[in-house]
Amino acid sequence: MSARLSVNLNKVATLRNSRGGNNPDLLGVAEDVERFGAQGITVHPRPDERHIRYADVRALKEIVTTELNIEGNPCEKKFVDLVLDVRPKQVTLVPDTHGQLTSDHGWDTIKHKGLLTKLTKSFQSAGIRVSLFVDPVETMVEGAKETGADRIELYTEAYAREYPRNPKRAIAPYVKAAKCANKIGLGLNAGHDLDLTNLAFFATQIPKLLEVSIGHALICDALYFGLKKTIREYRVLLR
């Protein structure tokens, strides 16, 4: 089976918010993204609501027909309450800090084991699949398993940065981390800076990859190719 494509709509919300009003219509884009072949919708609300707003998440829950994945920092009570209220198919816990431009590191799953275990149990009790955002480090993958999480999402920025220079070197730590996850029974997602250039190699090298979450690059590509064609191209690469 090919990995599923979940489209992150944060950049669509950023464009809307830059002028006020409702253009582009976030809910309309979500419906089109699914109609064009995306197999999930991802959003990452932040406390300042500079892109996805908390109200957006609740509205999306009512219309998404594939899988809704909410990413965010669970140290924010507002975020935890939102997830428990909306009950998406999946929550991806990310160790963001206040004012952070974008996610730039994974969890230290050993240091934060207690917090992550507590949160994981709470979300799973509400019927929500839990994924932890981690760097491609085997000890962090093993630590994620100890929290009881269902999946990990490998943070792929380092892969994307190194890929143009040396694809084999870029992918090596991710293959090790993926094999570790496979061995101990963790589901495997990935995301951050994956694009039309580097996605196919990543998808073919990572064993049992279940899902990729792509937003920034996909929306940028859609400016040139159109949203329908762009989603189709990403789906082809994942096959």
SVG drawing of the C-alpha trace seen along z (x, -y; Angstrom):
<svg xmlns="http://www.w3.org/2000/svg" viewBox="-21 -43 47 49">
<polyline fill="none" stroke="black" stroke-width="0.4" points="0.0,0.0 1.1,-3.5 1.4,-6.1 -1.6,-8.4 -1.4,-12.1 -2.6,-14.5 -2.7,-18.1 -1.8,-20.8 -4.0,-23.8 -2.1,-26.3 -0.8,-28.3 -4.3,-28.6 -5.4,-30.1 -2.3,-32.4 -3.3,-33.8 -6.9,-34.3 -5.9,-36.0 -3.5,-38.4 -6.5,-40.4 -9.3,-39.5 -12.6,-38.2 -12.9,-34.7 -10.8,-34.5 -9.7,-31.9 -12.5,-30.0 -10.7,-27.5 -13.6,-25.1 -14.1,-25.2 -10.4,-24.4 -10.7,-21.5 -13.6,-20.1 -11.8,-20.5 -8.5,-19.0 -10.4,-15.9 -12.3,-15.8 -9.0,-16.1 -7.6,-13.0 -6.1,-14.0 -6.7,-11.3 -6.5,-13.5 -6.6,-17.1 -4.0,-18.4 -4.1,-21.7 -1.7,-23.1 -3.5,-25.8 -1.1,-27.9 -2.0,-30.1 -1.8,-33.4 -4.1,-31.9 -1.9,-33.5 -3.0,-30.9 -5.5,-28.2 -8.0,-29.5 -9.5,-27.4 -12.9,-28.0 -11.6,-26.7 -10.8,-23.4 -14.3,-23.0 -15.8,-23.9 -13.5,-21.5 -14.6,-18.6 -18.1,-19.0 -17.1,-18.7 -13.9,-16.6 -14.8,-13.1 -11.3,-11.6 -9.2,-12.0 -8.7,-15.1 -5.3,-15.4 -4.7,-18.2 -1.1,-19.0 0.1,-21.2 1.7,-21.7 -0.1,-19.8 1.4,-22.0 -1.2,-24.5 -4.4,-23.7 -6.5,-25.4 -5.1,-23.0 -5.8,-19.9 -9.4,-21.1 -9.8,-21.7 -8.7,-18.2 -10.8,-16.5 -13.8,-18.6 -13.3,-18.0 -12.1,-14.4 -10.2,-14.2 -9.1,-10.9 -5.5,-11.7 -3.7,-14.2 0.0,-14.8 1.8,-16.2 4.6,-18.7 6.9,-20.4 6.5,-24.0 7.4,-27.0 5.5,-30.4 6.0,-32.5 7.8,-29.7 7.8,-30.2 7.5,-26.5 8.2,-23.2 11.9,-22.7 12.6,-19.7 11.0,-16.5 10.2,-15.4 12.7,-14.2 10.5,-11.3 12.6,-10.1 12.7,-13.5 9.0,-14.1 7.8,-10.5 5.5,-11.3 3.7,-14.2 3.4,-12.3 2.1,-9.1 -0.6,-11.1 -1.7,-12.9 -1.6,-9.8 -3.9,-8.0 -6.3,-10.9 -6.6,-11.3 -6.8,-7.5 -9.6,-7.3 -11.5,-9.8 -10.9,-7.5 -8.2,-9.6 -5.1,-8.1 -1.9,-9.6 1.2,-10.4 4.4,-12.0 6.7,-14.3 10.2,-12.9 13.7,-13.3 15.1,-10.2 16.9,-8.9 16.3,-5.3 16.3,-6.1 13.6,-8.8 11.5,-6.3 11.8,-3.7 10.9,-6.4 7.8,-7.1 6.7,-3.5 7.1,-3.7 4.5,-6.5 1.9,-4.2 1.6,-6.4 0.1,-4.7 2.5,-6.4 5.4,-8.7 5.8,-11.4 9.4,-11.6 10.6,-15.2 12.0,-15.4 13.6,-18.8 17.1,-17.4 16.4,-14.9 15.1,-17.7 18.1,-19.9 20.7,-17.1 18.9,-15.4 20.2,-17.6 23.8,-16.9 23.6,-13.3 20.3,-11.4 21.7,-8.2 23.3,-10.0 20.2,-12.1 17.9,-9.1 20.1,-6.8 19.0,-7.9 15.4,-7.8 15.7,-4.3 17.2,-3.2 14.5,-5.0 11.7,-3.6 13.1,0.0 13.1,-0.6 9.5,-1.8 8.5,1.2 10.2,3.6 8.5,2.3 5.1,1.9 4.8,-1.9 2.9,-3.3 5.0,-5.6 4.1,-9.1 6.5,-11.7 6.4,-15.4 8.2,-18.8 9.8,-20.1 8.8,-17.1 8.1,-18.2 7.9,-17.0 11.7,-16.7 12.5,-14.6 9.2,-12.8 9.5,-9.8 12.9,-8.7 11.8,-9.1 8.7,-7.1 10.5,-4.2 13.2,-4.0 11.1,-4.1 9.5,-0.8 5.8,-0.7 5.3,-4.5 1.7,-5.1 1.2,-8.9 2.9,-12.1 1.7,-15.5 2.6,-18.2 1.5,-21.8 3.9,-24.6 5.5,-23.0 2.2,-21.6 0.5,-25.0 3.5,-26.7 3.4,-24.1 -0.3,-24.7 0.4,-28.3 2.0,-27.1 0.2,-23.8 -3.2,-24.3 -4.4,-22.4 -6.0,-19.5 -2.9,-18.7 -0.5,-19.2 -2.4,-16.8 -2.4,-14.2 1.3,-14.6 2.0,-14.1 -0.2,-11.0 1.7,-9.6 5.0,-10.0 3.6,-8.1 2.7,-5.1"/>
</svg>
